[in-house]
């Protein structure tokens, strides 16, 4: 029997069986995506042999401070949204998911972050974590979600994130990819921001073999704002692939995006971003900046910004760059007597600092900065 | 007592020869000023001596107390005791001035205890806002702040020789006076020698020149005492620029083009 079949779902006897079976049926009928499709352009999807994995589970821990309700798998009931399927991986996640729901009640401000950690340690498994975050009206919450696997572990992670930010709520999310060098990740994120809400979606990607994050940040209520930031840094033969959508569906909404990445050795990265301003979204502002450093001649980065604007009276801009370390910056530091390798480290860390200093969790930012420095030292010259 | 010696220095940029044999000898504590019309090669001279990429040395030598600087990369020239105050200091996002000074001293094997206090004191001395010490280098700084920053670094690193490439461009009269005074004090207190590239006499009101050199078409065509600067202020470069020879259309602005 095919590995990801409805029978496989039945065999694991999960709660919520009927709807999982329905998703598995749809997955069985869905075609494997290919790089021929625009949404998978530049990706390494053609290298993925899904049948070489078996369904498995990540070891997931949730560390939540007082004030946050945490629900797991079986208690979900009707809370899972089955509509709006995007592709095969969405259906597979629905069929095989391990879900965690975090809710913060109306008006509640939670200072300490919730930390959700998924550890993948069984070779040959595909795991399907789903994180659902409900921030009720005028609440405030910070969530960190970490993905960890050992180097050399061949595994596939298909995470899905669903964020619902109610009117005037403030949510900060940080996803951290610390996967090993042989683990694949194909992630999908969707955030909905209601009236006057504020949403920060942050990503730090240092790990993985091929790691893709597709993010849809939609502002659905007047005055809502989203901010997306990312730091990604690929070395050896890693590839990081980002696809973002800033979707404005209501008037006077605001979105901002800053993605900064680096590639070295033979690594690759792709950023493809779309700003979509729908007909009703008059008076909106949307900004998008993607900057990439190519630190080795064998490394490759691509940046593809797009705009789709259906109304007047909006303010939009996008900027993107791909290139080596700025010669002028390097010379400036070297002319102070700083050796080239230190000058480069300063410039690269300085380049990433703009993102690091905006991360919602300060202590983690210092640790990530260390990891960036370590990666830079590993660069084959 | 140290000596910076430039001998018959010839160099080109993008295949065009700019320096046609420059000779200069600067001793500790001396201030040598190089003046000249646009396109004479003033900025090229400073870039070539410091080792900025993009310039090709065609011949000649630059030595600091006998060390062949042209054989060294820029960072080793700096460690040998040379410093370039840039006309257009680069912005380096995310890299703070205090961090760079820490790395620069460490790379020289020099102590960094008391660096914070030294930076504060130098900032106060030169009118540089102390909070800027911890901000990214030159990012969002005004012209005057950038040149105060450059001068402050000079005071911290205390090189044997400094090249000041148009220290006086892009800053107001107060900042100019503060920077020039600090450089003058360094020449007196630490014996720093200075190669000063400028268009204007105003800088020389607070920074006392020992020798004025006139650079035209990549050669030093005249040298003299401070009175030479006054004479240039009055009469211009006409006496030094050959009338018969028309300059090629591009060379007049070449310096500025490459300085950017």
Interface residues (C-beta under 8 A of the other chain):
Chain A: X326 X327 X328 X329 X331 X332 X333 X334 X335 X336 X337 X338 X339 X340 X342 X343 X346 X347 X349 X350 X351 X352 X353 X354
Chain B: X50 X51 X52 X53 X73 X74 X75 X78 X79 X83 X84 X86 X89 X90 X91 X92 X93 X94 X95 X99 X100 X101 X103 X104 X107 X108 X136 X137 X153 X157
